[in-house]
Amino acid sequence: MNLQDLGQTDYRWTHVTDEPGFRGRDGVGALVFNDRMVLIGGWNPIDPEYYPRHCVNDVWSSNDGTHWQMDKENTFRSPPLVEDGKDWEGTHTAGYVVYRDKMWIIGGDPLQGHYQCDVWNSSDGKNWKFVNRGQPPPWHPRCLHYTFVHDDKIWILGGQTLPQFAPAEDIIYHDLWNTEDGVNWEPVEMPQPFLPPRAMYCGIVSFHDRIWLLGGGTYETPENLQYVYYNDVWSSGDALHWERHTEEAPWRPRVYVNVAVFDDRMWVLGGQTPEANSNDVWYSSDGVNWYEVPETPWADRHAASTFDYQGALWLMCGSHLKPDVWKLERA
């Protein structure tokens, strides 16, 4: 496959607001739906007033990035919760997609002492349906899995267990599943898989009818005592056969990397490197040739929220746990 790189372009960042109305958080679901930017859930361990259980299940949306409305309040304060089908548990780093005119939450994290294997969807952000009530998917337990839509199906790829948070065999998954309804899941063999296996939930985009995997790695576990970081780039036209475009991109290896597609390019923004969180910003139209946007003004972070919306690339939230909102446009 040959994609002509568009070359280097000047971009500029604008600081939109520090007071959008929602509290700071990371690992938030970030979707564009019904012509609005939507934030779903998230994690914050230092704000017990709003986050009594560290994770929340609120939903916020905006059509300008400055003014945000709460579409769903946080109910994740005390039981009963998912077991009664009344609402989804607070979560972060789950799988979030738009599919068949609905927003979907696929699985979740292990911070409540178990693996969230429920599937929910909503057509308005306020009212959510428990799609697979009583039918746990065959791929659980796992977290930090990649989730995407391709060929009119929802797919999950990889992920891992974190036994230090929720009991399970220590596993880094290298499997692939898809579904058309969120209930019935089929395993799919990858004749030509990407290597090595990885997790960290973000770092995957759809670009030019291909699925692209940008860096990533694995979280530390009792059997694997250190994080693993990658800066390779892979893509696939069918999610089954994977092609490596570069073994080492010019950006440092990183996990919880913030990625997006904007201005007909793939973007890598910040993330957690072996040394520290970062705020460098890179773009490419072919996965091989990467250009850096200099002098990023926002704070280092990982697990932020990104949107391609109204002719700008938006970035907000993240591991620094501030609610700042920024946008990038052509200069």
C-alpha positions in Angstrom: 0.0 0.0 0.0 1.3 3.4 -1.0 -0.2 6.5 0.6 1.4 9.7 -0.5 2.5 11.8 2.5 1.1 15.3 2.5 4.2 16.8 4.0 4.7 19.3 6.8 2.0 21.8 7.6 1.8 24.6 10.2 -0.8 24.2 12.9 -1.7 26.3 16.0 -3.2 25.4 19.4 -5.9 27.5 21.1 -6.7 27.2 24.8 -10.5 27.1 24.8 -11.3 26.9 28.5 -10.3 25.6 32.0 -13.9 25.7 33.3 -16.0 23.5 31.0 -18.3 22.5 33.8 -17.2 18.8 34.2 -14.5 17.7 36.7 -11.0 16.6 35.6 -10.6 12.9 34.8 -8.7 10.4 32.6 -9.6 7.3 30.5 -12.8 9.0 29.4 -14.9 7.7 26.5 -14.7 10.4 23.8 -17.2 10.2 20.9 -18.7 12.5 18.3 -22.4 11.7 18.2 -25.4 13.7 16.8 -23.0 16.5 15.9 -21.8 16.9 19.5 -18.6 16.0 21.4 -19.5 13.5 24.1 -17.5 12.5 27.2 -18.5 9.3 29.0 -17.4 8.4 32.5 -13.8 8.6 33.7 -11.5 8.2 36.7 -10.2 10.6 39.3 -8.6 9.4 42.6 -8.1 12.8 44.2 -11.6 14.3 44.2 -13.7 12.2 46.6 -16.6 14.7 46.6 -17.4 14.0 43.0 -15.7 10.7 42.6 -16.5 8.8 45.8 -15.6 5.5 44.1 -12.9 6.9 41.9 -14.8 6.2 38.7 -18.1 7.8 37.5 -20.8 7.1 35.0 -21.9 10.6 34.0 -22.1 11.8 30.4 -21.4 15.3 29.1 -21.7 16.9 25.7 -21.0 20.1 23.8 -21.3 21.7 20.4 -18.6 24.3 20.9 -16.1 22.9 23.4 -16.7 25.8 25.8 -20.2 25.1 27.1 -20.9 21.6 28.3 -24.1 20.1 29.5 -24.6 17.1 31.7 -26.7 14.6 29.8 -26.5 11.9 32.5 -25.6 12.5 36.1 -23.2 10.2 38.1 -25.2 7.5 39.9 -22.1 5.5 40.8 -22.2 6.2 44.5 -23.8 3.2 46.1 -25.5 -0.1 45.1 -27.6 -1.4 43.4 -25.8 -1.0 40.1 -25.2 -3.2 37.1 -26.4 -6.4 38.8 -29.9 -5.0 38.7 -29.6 -3.6 35.2 -30.4 -0.1 36.4 -27.2 1.5 35.3 -23.6 0.9 34.2 -20.9 1.0 36.8 -18.5 3.9 36.8 -15.6 3.0 34.5 -12.6 4.3 32.6 -10.5 2.9 29.7 -13.5 0.9 28.5 -14.3 0.3 24.8 -16.3 3.2 23.3 -17.7 3.3 19.7 -20.5 4.8 17.6 -22.3 1.9 15.9 -25.7 1.8 14.1 -26.8 5.2 15.3 -26.0 4.5 19.0 -23.1 5.1 21.4 -21.7 1.9 22.9 -19.7 1.0 26.0 -18.0 -2.4 25.6 -16.5 -3.9 28.8 -14.6 -1.8 31.2 -11.9 -1.8 33.9 -11.0 -3.9 36.9 -11.0 -1.1 39.6 -14.1 -2.3 41.3 -12.5 -5.7 42.0 -14.0 -7.5 39.1 -13.9 -7.3 35.3 -16.7 -5.4 33.8 -18.0 -7.5 30.9 -21.3 -5.7 30.3 -22.3 -4.0 27.0 -24.5 -0.9 27.0 -25.8 1.5 24.3 -27.7 4.8 24.0 -29.2 7.0 21.4 -29.2 10.1 23.5 -26.5 9.8 26.2 -29.1 9.9 29.0 -31.0 6.6 28.7 -28.8 3.5 28.4 -29.8 -0.1 27.5 -28.1 -3.1 29.1 -27.6 -5.0 25.9 -26.2 -8.3 27.1 -28.0 -8.7 30.4 -27.5 -12.2 31.6 -25.2 -13.1 28.7 -21.5 -12.3 29.6 -19.4 -12.3 26.5 -17.1 -15.2 25.8 -14.0 -13.0 25.8 -14.0 -11.9 29.4 -12.2 -11.3 31.8 -10.1 -8.6 30.3 -9.5 -4.8 30.3 -7.5 -2.3 28.3 -8.7 -3.9 25.1 -8.8 -2.1 21.7 -12.3 -1.5 20.4 -13.3 -0.3 16.9 -16.0 -0.5 14.2 -15.1 -2.1 10.8 -17.1 -3.8 8.1 -20.4 -3.0 10.0 -19.3 -4.9 13.1 -17.9 -4.0 16.5 -14.5 -5.6 17.2 -12.4 -6.0 20.3 -8.7 -6.8 20.0 -6.1 -7.8 22.6 -6.2 -6.4 26.1 -5.0 -8.1 29.3 -5.9 -9.0 32.9 -4.7 -7.1 35.9 -4.7 -9.6 38.8 -3.5 -7.0 41.3 -6.9 -5.3 40.9 -9.3 -8.2 40.0 -8.7 -11.9 40.3 -7.8 -13.7 37.1 -5.0 -15.6 35.4 -2.3 -13.3 34.4 -2.8 -13.0 30.6 -1.9 -10.7 27.7 -4.4 -11.4 25.0 -3.7 -11.7 21.3 -7.1 -12.6 20.1 -9.8 -10.9 18.0 -13.6 -11.0 18.4 -16.5 -9.3 16.6 -20.3 -8.8 17.0 -23.2 -7.3 15.2 -25.5 -6.9 18.2 -23.3 -6.8 21.3 -24.6 -10.1 22.5 -23.4 -12.7 20.1 -19.6 -12.6 19.7 -17.5 -14.6 17.3 -13.8 -15.4 17.6 -11.8 -14.5 14.4 -8.4 -15.9 13.6 -5.7 -13.5 12.5 -3.6 -15.4 9.8 -1.1 -12.5 9.8 -1.3 -10.9 13.3 0.5 -7.9 14.5 3.4 -8.7 17.0 3.9 -8.6 19.8 0.5 -8.7 21.6 -0.4 -5.6 23.5 -3.2 -3.7 25.4 -3.6 -0.1 26.8 -7.1 0.5 25.1 -6.3 3.6 23.1 -3.8 3.9 20.2 -6.1 2.6 17.4 -7.7 4.6 14.6 -9.6 4.0 11.4 -8.0 5.8 8.5 -8.4 5.3 4.7 -10.5 2.2 5.2 -7.8 0.5 7.3 -7.4 -0.1 11.0 -4.2 1.4 12.3 -2.4 0.4 15.6 0.0 3.1 16.8 2.4 2.0 19.6 0.9 0.8 22.8 2.2 -1.8 25.2 1.2 -3.6 28.4 0.5 -2.7 32.0 2.7 -4.2 34.8 1.3 -7.3 36.5 2.5 -9.7 39.2 4.1 -11.9 36.6 5.3 -9.1 34.3 6.7 -6.5 36.7 7.3 -3.7 34.3 5.4 -1.7 31.7 6.2 -2.6 28.1 6.3 0.3 25.5 6.2 0.2 21.7 6.5 2.8 18.9 5.8 0.5 16.0 3.0 1.1 13.5 0.7 -1.5 12.0 -2.4 -1.5 9.8 -4.9 -3.9 8.4 -7.7 -3.7 5.8 -9.7 -6.5 7.3 -8.4 -6.7 10.9 -7.1 -10.2 10.1 -4.0 -9.5 8.0 -1.6 -7.0 9.5 1.2 -5.1 7.9 4.0 -3.4 9.8 4.8 0.0 8.3 7.6 0.9 10.7 9.3 -0.9 13.6 10.4 2.4 15.3 8.5 5.6 14.6 10.4 8.9 15.5 8.2 9.4 18.5 9.2 7.7 21.7 7.6 4.4 22.7 4.4 5.0 24.7 1.3 3.6 26.2 -2.1 5.2 26.9 -1.2 7.3 23.8 -3.8 9.8 22.7 -4.6 9.3 19.0 -6.9 10.8 16.4 -7.6 11.2 12.7 -7.8 14.9 11.6 -7.0 16.8 8.5 -6.5 13.6 6.5 -3.7 12.5 8.9 -3.2 10.2 11.8 -2.1 11.9 15.1 -0.2 10.8 18.1 -0.5 13.2 21.1 1.4 12.8 24.3 1.0 9.5 26.3 3.1 7.8 28.9 6.7 7.0 27.9 9.2 5.0 29.9 10.6 8.2 31.3 7.4 10.2 32.1 4.2 11.5 30.6 4.7 13.6 27.5 3.0 16.3 25.4 4.7 16.0 22.0 2.4 15.9 19.0 3.1 14.1 15.7 1.1 13.4 12.5 1.4 11.2 9.4 -0.6 10.4 6.3 1.2 7.0 5.7 2.3 5.7 9.1 6.0 5.9 8.0 6.8 9.6 7.6 6.0 11.5 10.8 6.1 15.3 11.5 6.2 16.9 14.9 4.2 20.0 15.8 6.6 22.2 17.9 6.0 24.0 21.1 2.9 22.2 22.5 1.4 24.5 25.1 -0.6 22.0 27.1 0.5 19.9 30.1 2.0 16.4 29.8 -0.6 13.7 30.0 -1.8 10.3 29.0 -5.3 8.8 28.5 -6.7 12.1 27.3 -9.8 12.6 25.1 -9.5 13.6 21.5 -12.1 14.6 18.9 -12.1 15.5 15.2 -14.9 18.1 15.3 -15.9 21.2 13.3 -12.6 21.5 11.5 -10.3 21.2 14.5 -8.6 18.5 16.5 -9.7 18.8 20.2 -7.9 17.5 23.2 -9.1 17.6 26.8 -8.8 15.8 30.2 -6.2 13.2 30.9 -3.9 11.9 33.6 -3.0 15.4 34.9 -6.7 15.4 36.1 -7.5 18.9 35.0 -10.6 19.8 32.9 -8.7 21.9 30.3 -9.9 22.0 26.7 -7.7 22.7 23.7 -8.1 22.7 20.0 -5.6 22.5 17.1 -6.3 24.1 13.7 -4.3 24.8 10.5 -2.3 28.1 11.0 
